[in-house]
Amino acid sequence: MTTYSGNCHCGLIKYTITLPGSIYEQTITSCNCSWCARQAALFIYFPKKEAKYFSGEDDRKSYNATLDPARAFKHKFCPQCGSYMGWQSTEPQPAAFLPGFEGINVRMLNDIDFSKLKLKLEDTRSKYGEYEVGKWYEEKEKEGT
């Protein structure tokens, strides 16, 4: 078992996660959905019970996301500095994505050599489509507002 510490940029949110081995032995997910790509997020998934928050757990702000009716979760970020911390399942909703698990943004962990991580691309754009930046504006224009 290996424990890693992490925090947001300003330090409001501080935590540790415990993994079954070294993070360099784990598969780290690089998702290409519109949110994760813009955040440059890299994820490690682990049981929620393996995370211990020392501060800021309840301060985190949420952004609800649903890739499809069967995959709902909340993106979590720091309310002060805006650091993207990762995602959390929307349990107990029936559409909760990976119940009992959390996805931590590996970029928030301390002392990680990113060049040594084993990355796996999660091609979410091909599965669920591309978010169209500016679509909301085009729709408003068509409505004449």
N, C-alpha and C positions, 0 to 999 in steps of 0.2 A: 504494500500500500504506500502511495506517495501523496503527500499533501502539498497543495499549491495555494499561495495567497494571491488575492486580487483586490482591486479597488477601482473606483471611478477616478477620473482625472483630478477632481477636487478633494477626494478622500471622504466624502460623506458616506459612501457605501463601501464597506470593508467586509471581506469574507474569506473563507478557505473552502477548497473542495478537495476531497480525497478520492483518488483514482486507484484501480486495482494494480497499476504499475506506473511506469514512467509515461508522461504525456507523449513522449517521442515514440512509444510503442502503440499508441492509440491512433485510430483513424479520425482525422479532423475534417469536418465538412465545410466546404466552401460553396455556399449557395449562390446562384446567380439570379435570384428573384430581384425585382426592382428595389426592395427595401434593403436586403443584405448586400447587394452590389454597391449601393450608395453609401452604406455604412462601413464597407470593407470588412464585414464580419467573418469570423472563422469560428465554427462551433464544435464544442465537445458536449456530448449528451451523457448524462449520468443520473442516477436516482436522486431525487430531491433530498433524501435523508443524508446524502453525502456532502451537502453544502451546509456550512455553518456561518451565519451572518453575525458580525460583531457590531455593526452599525448600519443603519440606512435601509434595512430590508423593507420596512413598511413605508419608507419615504419614496421608494421607486415609483415612478409614473408608468402608466401603461398605454399601449396603443393596440387595440384589438385587431387581429388579422385573421382572415379566413381564406385559404387557398382554394378550397372547395368545401362543400357541406360536411365532409368527413374530416377536415383538418383545421380546427380552430385553436388559436393560441394568442398569447399576449406578448408583444414586444415590451421589454422593460428598459427604462433609461433613468439616469440621474436627473432630478428636477433642477439642480443647480448648474451643473456643467454640461449636461446633455449627453454624457457618455452613454453609448449603447451597451447595456450590460448583457443582453441576451433575451431569451424568451422563456415563457412559463406556460404550461398546459392550462387550459381553461376549465379544468375539472370543477364541478362534477358534470359539466355539460356532456351530452352524449357524443358530440363531435370533437371532444378534446383530443388534441394531437399528442401522442405519446404520454398517456396518463401515468403519473408517478415520476415523470422525468422532467428535467430542466435542460435547457441549452445555454451554456455560458459562452459568451464571446471571448475566445482565447486571447484576443488582443488586450483584454483587461487584466490578464494574469501577469504577475511580476516575474522577471528574470527568465523569460522564454526566448529560446533561440529559434526564431521563426523559420530559418533556413533548414532546420532539422525536422520539421513537422511532416508527417505523412498526410498529404491533402487528398481529399476525394471531392470531385466536383459533383454537386447535386444540381442537375440541370432542370431546375424548377420552371424556367421560362418555356422550355419545350413542352412540359407537362400541362402548365396552367395558362400559358399565354403571356404576352408582354403588357405591362402596365403602360398606358399611353400618356406620357407627360403632355399636358396641355389639353387633353380631351375635355376636361371640365370647362375650359375657356371656349373651345369650339362649340360645345353644346349651348353655352350661354349666348354666344354670338348668333347662333341659329334661331334662338328664342327671341332675339332682338333686345337683350338686356345688356 
